[in-house]
Amino acid sequence: MPIYEYRCSACGREFECLVTGSYEPECPHCQSRDLTRAMSACRFVSKGKGGQTVKSTASACGGCSASTCAGCNH
């Protein structure tokens, strides 16, 4: 499931969203669906030296720890 970065053509804000199935995101700020999409950087979890868990710094939606932007309003 890819995480995409979007830029809203209506209000100019940028946000990220986890896209599953046929879900079509809307801007969490103005609810516009007039969006431009780009693939975002990879998010990962791996085992570091000594078995410690290492995570990438950004969350799934870029604004919190939610796995989708549909439920967090970011």
N, C-alpha and C positions, 0 to 999 in steps of 0.2 A: 504494500500500500504506500504509494508515494506521498510525500509531503510537498506541497507546492507553495510558492510565494505568489501572492496576488497584489496587483495595484488596481485600485478602483478608479475607473475613468470619471465617475461622477464627483467624488470628493477628494481624490488624489491620495488617499491613505493606503499604506501597505500593510499586509498581514499574511500569516501563514495558515494553512489548513491541511489536515490529513484527509485525503480523498479516498473514499471507499465506494465500490460499485458505481452506480450511475448518479451519485450525489453531485449536485451542482451548487457550489457555494454562493453565498451572497456576502456583500460587505457587512461586517458586524457593526459598522458605524452608521451607514445610511441605507442599508438593505438593498442596494443596487446590485444587479447581476451583470452589469457592464464592466467586466474584469479582464485584465491582461494577466496571463499566467506564465510563470517561469519555474523550472525545477529548482528546489532549494538544496542546500548542502545536506549531506548525509548525516543522519543521527545514528548513534551506535552505543552499544554497551559491550564492553570486553573485560577480560580478566587481565589486570596489570601484573607487575612483578610481585611475587609473593601471594598471588591469588586474590588481590584486592580488586573490587569492581570499579571500573573506570567508565564514566558516562560522558557523552558529549555535553557541551555547556547549555545548549538551547533546548527548550521543551518542544513537544510535538506541535503546538500551535504558535509558539514563540512568545506567548504572553503569560502562560502559567503552566501547571503540571498536568493539565487535562490531555487526554489522548485525541480529542477532536475539538475543533473550534465551534462546532454546533452547540455544545453545552456550556462553554465558558464565557461567551460574549466578548471575546477578544478580537 
